């Protein structure tokens, strides 16, 4: 492949910047919706926590769909808004083909299993989805063995490594069940979608055409008696200095079939 053709195929920096901005639009709209719901709840005292997921009750089934938009206070909402924006943008940028499915499965799986197995209380917040996104991005970077995606995994650990403690029942008021089931869904989806290529691949090394490489590595051409003498000198030097016996020219008076096959010493 020609070097100019390879460079032309790689996206230019303005294209990558536009793609990054586009990837942040959908997560930003979701975060905006979360804040609008919170402000309406506080302004009109709607007590929307009643629409959260309440395990093993009929009224709590609706919370599977509504609980990610309901938060208890501004700190709770802020703790979910920033990672939702960052991780959601990264998901759409690197995995646009599966981003919608990852969000939907993280949403539904965490909600359903919270309804089945969690403590008898109202479970609210988008943390189940956030944990699903973080687990998917981190696991995908590890199992795909790509430098760019592994770097993304390390970034997720650096920014949200403390999320690990959220899957354990340490803080009584924290729905660790939502965190656990969201993370489990993210890990399983990363394995399930491991064969779907990411939108960003590792940079390819520059390769030269074989004809150009042969021309660069070819020895200078000689003419006349100088060419014969120089070739003879190179053959003798090769017989004394080479460590690969298959490079030694077999004399014409010997039978090649009687010689051992070559190998590096």
N, C-alpha and C positions, 0 to 999 in steps of 0.2 A: 504494500500500500504506500502510495506517495505521501510524504510528510505533509504537504499542503492539503491533500484530501482529508487526512486524519484531523488536522487542526480545524478544517472547515466543518467537520461533523460535530465537534465539541461545542456545546452551547456557550455563547459569549456571556460575559458578566452581566450586561443589562438583561438578558433573557433569564438568567438565574435569579436576579433580583426581582423581576416581575413575577416569576413563579413563586418565590418565597412570599411576596406580598399577597398573591392570589390564594396561597395555601392558608394564610392567616384570616381570610375573610369569614369563612364558615365558623371556625372556633370563636372568633370575635362576636359574631351574631349570637352564638349560644350563650356566651358569657353575658352579653347585653340582656338577653332574655332572663337570665338568672337574676341580674340586678333589678330589672323591672319588676319581677315577681316579688323580690324582697322588699323593694320600696313600697309597692302597693300593700303588701302585708303589714308593714310597719305604719304606713300612713293611715290606713283604714281599720287597723286592728282586726284583721281577718282570721287570725289564728290558723294559718294554712298548714301548720304542723299536723292537723287532723287528717290531711290528705297524704301523709307519709305512709310507708309500708308498715303495717301492723301484722306480725306473723300469725299465720294459721287462723285468720278471721276473714270473713267475706268482705267487710269494709276495707280491710287492709290490702286487698288485691289491687285496687286502683293505684296504690302507692308505688307499685312496680313501674308504672309509667310516669307518675307525677313527682315522685320524691326527689329526683335529681335537680329539680328547679326550686326546691324548698330548702331554706337554710334557717338555722336558729338565731344567728346574730351576724354582725358585720365581719367579725374575725373568721367565723366559720365559712362565710361566703368568700372572703378574700383568700383564704387558704386553698379553696378549690378553684377560684377564678384564674389565678396566675398559672398553675400547672395545666389547667384545661386549655388555656390559650397557647402555652409553649408546646406542650406535648401534642395537642391537636394539630398545630401548624406543622410540627415535625412529621407527624403521621401522614398528613396530606402531601407533604413535600417528597418524602421518601417512598411512601407506599400508597399512591393515589388509587390503585386498582382495588385495594382491599380496605381502604380507610373506612368507608361506610359500614362494611360488614363488621369490622373490629369494634366500632363504636356501638353498633346495634347489639351485637352479641354481649359485649361487656355490660351494657345497660340492662338487657333482659336477664342474662344469667345471674348477675349479682342480685338483681331484684327478686327473681324467683326463688333463689336459694336462701336469701334473707327471709322471705316469707315462709319458707319451709322450716328453716333450722335456727333462726336467730332468737334472741331473747324477746319476751313479751313487752314491747315498748314501741314507740313510733321511731322508725328509722328514716332519717331525711338526709339530703345532701347528695352531691355529685361525686363523692369520693370513690364510689364503686367503679364508675366510668373512668375516673382519673387513674386509679390503680390498674385498670385493664389496659389503658394506653401505655403507661409506664412499663408494665410487665411485657407487653408485646414488643415495644421498641427495644428494650434491653435484651430480651431473649432472641429476637430476630438478628440483632447485631452479633450475637455469640455464635449461633448455629449456622449462619450464612458464610462466615469466614471471609468477610470483605473488610478491607481496612477502613473504608468510610463508615460502614455500619458499626464496626467495632468501636470506632471513635464516638459514634452516636451513643452507644451503650455506656461508654465511660462518662460521657456528658450527663446522661440520665442519672448515673450513680452519683456523680459529683453534685448535681443540683437537687436530687430527690432521694439520696441514699437513706435519709432518715425515714422514708416511707416504710422501710422494712419492719420497723417496730409497730407500725399501725395494724399489722395482721395478727397481732397477739393481744389477748385481753388484758391490757395493762391499765388503761384509763377507763373508768366505769362509764363515763358519758359518751365515749367514742364508739361508733358502730364498727368494731373490728371485723364483724361478720361481712359487712359490705366490702371492706378492704380485701379480706381474704378471698372471697368469691370473685371479685373483680380481677385480682391478680391471677387467680387460677385460670380464669377465662382468657386473659391475655397470654399466658404461657402456652396454653393449648392451641390458641389460634396462631401463635408464632410458629409452632411446629406444624400445624395443619397447612398453613400457607407458605411454608418454607421454599417451595418450588416456584412460587410466583415471583418473578424478578422485581427488584426494586427499581425505582425511577432513576436513581443515581448509582453509577457503577464506579469501581476503582479506576483511576487514570491508567490508560494503556501506555506501555513503553513505546518509544519511537522505534519503528523497524524500518530498515533500509531495504530497497529492492536488491534481489540477489545479483542482478547484473552490475549494479553500482558497487556492491560489496566485492565482487570478483575483480572489478577494475581497480579498486583501492588496494586490495591485498595482492594483486598480481605482481610478480617480480619484473624489473625492467627488462625489455627486450634487447638482445644483443645480436650482432650480425657477424658473419664470417667466422674466422678462426677464433676470435675472442669468445663467441658464443659457445663453441665446442669446448674450449679450455675451461671456461667458467662453469659449464654444466658438469664437467668431469670433477672439478674442484668441489662443487656443491655436493655431488654424490659421495665423494670420499669423506667430506666433513659430516655428512649425514650418517654414514656408516659408523663413524667413531662417536658421535655425540647424541644420537637419538636414543630414546628409551623405549620406543615402540617398534618391535621387530617387524611389524607388517609394513613399515615404511622403508625397509631395506630392500633394494632391488635384487631379485634372484638372478644369479649368473645364468647365462644361456646354456652352460654345459652341465647344470644340475637339474635334477628332476624335481619340480615343485611339489610333487605328490609325496616325496620322502621327507619333506621338512615339516616341523611342527607348526600348528596354527599359531599366529602371533598373539601377543598379549603384553600389556604394560607391566614393566618390572617394578 
